[in-house]
Amino acid sequence: MKLERVGCTIHPAESRGPIMKRTAIVTGGTRGLGKAISIALQAQGYDVAAVYCSNVGAAQAFSTATGIRSYKWDVSDYEACREGIAAIEKDLGPTDILINNAGITSDAILHRMTPEQWWRVINNDLGSVFNMCRNIIGGMRERGFGRIVNISSVNGQKGQAGQTNYAAAKAGILGFTRSLALEGARKNITVNAVAPGYCDTDMVAAVPPDTLKTIVAGIPVGRLGTPEDIARVVAFLASAEAGFINGATFSVNGGQYMI
């Protein structure tokens, strides 16, 4: 496994200085929702590491524009996560905040879905949450602090035809979140989930225009969400002020699905 870093210039005002900042890792952190989350956490004063897998050009542009370091590895690979987290912690210090945002789709009606489509989505969207949390939770327990936010989906709550793999993975994240929340609570580790609705991202842009028009018509607020809508909720859950929120799922979908 080859780990790659995208370097950035750290300005004096952004240096760790004599008072250590908290370190946050965001998977899928250089584009879409993850990009907005990374920027929101940086604005709150955290040292942010954004993990990505494939789009080197986008990661380089992101790091250049924001000063946020980017690290390249496949989060569906357990050993890659272990090595990648070790590299981030060597650069930035122990992980205090983990945002599991990485996600892909590979849609098909189940009777046409291949095993490769099934396992690719399950391993990337759900398996990555285990891989990242398993390699970070021990340190959080030792230090007595942690904030973990897992990004699920409205389709993990209500289901969606053609997405049995994606909906299963995103629903699995909700059960994982509640169980880990119980395990970490006495160690001052909170674990929560955010379930975004349809947002203006590259993933949603791939939806056929007629289908997207129907989706928007079913959203009471009358629009797609923005990445920043999601990022604001995530940033709050990562904060010290959210210390009494644990095992919760925040549905941020414009009223499309209420639970």
N, C-alpha and C positions, 0 to 999 in steps of 0.2 A: 504494500500500500504506500503510495507516494502522497505525502502531505505537502500542500503548497500554501504559502502565505502571499497575500497581496499587501505590500508595504504601504505606509502612509506617513505623512509628516505630522508629528505631534507638536502642536504649538505650545509655547510655555504655559499659557493659561489653561491648557488641557492636560498638562502633565499630572502624574499622580501626586507629586508634592509630598510634604511631610505627613499629611493626613491621607491615609489610604482610601481610595474610592472603592465602592463595591463593583464587582465585575459581573457582567451579564453576557450570556451566550444566547444568540438567536439563530436557530437553524432555518435554512431557507431565507437567510437574513439580508440578501442583497437586492431582491426584487419584490414587487407586489406588496402583499401585507407585511412580509418580513422586513422589507426596506423601511416601510413606515414605522414599524415597531422599533427597529434599530435606531432610527433617528429620534423617535420619541424618548427612548431610554437614554440616549446620549444627551438630550436636552434636559433630562432630570439629573445629570451629573455622573452617570455611570460610565465606566470603561466598558465598551461594547466590543464583542467579537462576533462577526457575522459569518456564519458557515454557509457554503454553497457547494454545489456538486458539478455543474456543467458549463454554465455560461461565464467563461473567463472574462470576456470583454465587458459584460455588464458589471461584474465584480470589480474590475479595475476602475471603471468609470465611477462606480459607487464609492469606492475607497478614496479616490482622488477628490471627489466632490465633498465628501463628508468628513474625511479624516478617520473613519472607522476601519479597523483592520478586518480583512477578509481572509478566511481559511477554507481551503478546498479539500473536501473529502465526501465519501458516500455514507450518509447517516444510516443506511440500511445494513452497514457492515460494522459489527460489534467491535472488532479490533481497530478498525479505522477511527471509531469514536473514541476509544480508549487513548490511542496515540494522539489524535487531534486535540482532545481535551487537555492532555498533558502538555502539549505545545502551547496552547492558549494560556494555561495556568503558569507556565514558565515565563511567558511574556507579560501577563497582566495580573497574575495572582490568583488565589483560590476563587472558584466560581460561587457567587452568592445568589445569582438569578439565572434561571434557565427558562427559555421560551422555546417550546417544541412546536415549530411552525411548518417545518418541511412537509410538503405534500404533493402528490401527483394524482392524475386520473388516467384511467385506461378503460373507457366505457364500452359496454356491450351488454345486450340482453343475456341473461344467465345461460340460456341454452346455446348461445353462440360464444360465450366467454371461454378463453383458453386458460389452462392452468397457469401459463406464464403471466397473463393479464391479472389473474387473481393474486398470485403470490407477489408480483412486483408491487402492486398497490398495498397489499397487506404489510409486506416487509418494509416498504418505504414510509408509509403513513402511520402505521401502528408499531411495527418492530423498532423503528427509529426512536420512538418514545421510550421504550424499554432500554435500548442501547445507551441513550444519553442519560437517562435518569439513573440507571444502574451504575454508571461510571462517575456520577456526581454525588449521589445521595450520601455515600459514606463520609465524604468531606463535610457536607452540610451538617450531618449529625454530630460529627466531632466538634465543629465550631459552634453548634447550637443556633444556627440561623440558615434559612433558605426560603426562596420564593420560586416556585415552579408554576408556570402557566402553559397549559397544553391547548393548542388550537384544534378544535373539532370543526363541526360544520352543521348548518341547519339540516343538511341531508343525512347526517348521522342521527339526528333527532326524529325526523319524520319519514326517512326513507326516500328513495328516488329511483324510478324505473331506469334500467340501464346502468345503475351504479351499485350493484350489490356488493362489489369489492370495496369501493370507496365508502359507502354508507356503513358497511360492517367495520371497517377500520376506524372511522370517525366515531361510531357508537362505542367501539371498544375503548377508545380514548377516555370516554366519560366514566366507564367502570374502573379503568386504571386510575383515573384522577381521584375518584372517591376513596378507593382502597389505599392508595399511597398517602392521601390526606390523613387518614386515620393512623397510619404508621408513623408519620413524621410530626404530628401535632405537638407531642410533648417535647420535641426537640426544637420548637419554634420554627418549624418548616411548614409553610402553607403550600397547598397544591390545589389549583383551581383550573377551570376550563373556560374557554371562550368559544362560542359556537356562532361564527359569522354567517349571515345570510349572503345573498349574492352581492358581490362588490365589484367595482370597476377595476379589474385586474386582467392580466393576460389570459388567465385560465377562463374567465367568464367571456372575454372577448372572442374566444374560440367557439362559443355557442352560436348556432345559426341565428341570423337576425330576427326571423319570425318567432322562433322559440324564445329569444331574449325579450322580445316585445310582450309576449304572453306572461313571462316571468315578472317583468316590471309591473304589468297590470295587476298582478296579484300581491304586490307589496303596498300596504296601506299608505306609507309615506310618499309613494309615487316615484321613487327613484332607486337606483342602485346605491349600495353603501360605498363609502370611500375607504381606502386603506387607513386613513387617519381616524375614521370612526372607530375602527377596531383597535388601532394603536393606543388611543387614549384610554380605553378600558384596560388593556394589557399593562400600560404604564402604571395605572392606579393599583392594580393587583400586585405589581412588583414592589410597591412602596411600603414603607414602614406603617403608613396609616391603614393599610389593609390587613393588619395582623390578626384581626378577629374574623376574617373571611376565609373559610377553609372547606374544601370539598364541594364548592359551588360551581354551577355552570351558568355563565352569563350569555343569554341569547341576544345577539346584536344583529337583528334582521329586519328592522323597520316595521315590525308587527306582522311579518309574513307568516310566522308560525309561533304561536304562544303556548308555552308549557309551564 
